């Protein structure tokens, strides 16, 4: 059980590190209002 919890914690920490340390990551973050599906008439 300790191995499973340790593995999940390590995976979470690695994911957070990759998100924070990637240069230009804020330019790739979008809210639902920023996304244009292209099938709307307007």
Buried (B, 14 or more C-beta within 10 A) or exposed (E): EEEEEEEEEEEEEEEEEEEEEEEEEEEEEEEEEEEEEEEEEE
